[in-house]
Amino acid sequence: MAREITIDREECLGCESCVEICPEIFGFDETEQKAYVKHFEGCSDNLIQEAIDSCPAGCISISE
Ligand code: SF4
């Protein structure tokens, strides 16, 4: 399944919630204090959805 996960880094608040939920996909840039996408695979769809739902900025999106 090809999918693309993106973070709108302008909107990211640096809470690290997504990184805690799905560290295989989301990394954290300590310098910029913002999350980034490392890989598109590595977590279950449920965990990815949980990360999206937990993002206080609503800045994670996924396209299939
Ligand atoms: S959950 Fe959202 S606001 Fe928090 S670090 Fe991840 S992308 Fe940024």
Boltz pocket constraint, residues with backbone or C-beta under 6 A from the ligand:
constraints:
  - pocket:
      binder: B
      contacts: [[A, 7], [A, 11], [A, 12], [A, 13], [A, 14], [A, 15], [A, 16], [A, 17], [A, 18], [A, 19], [A, 34], [A, 35], [A, 51], [A, 54], [A, 55], [A, 56], [A, 57], [A, 58], [A, 59], [A, 60]]
      max_distance: 6.0
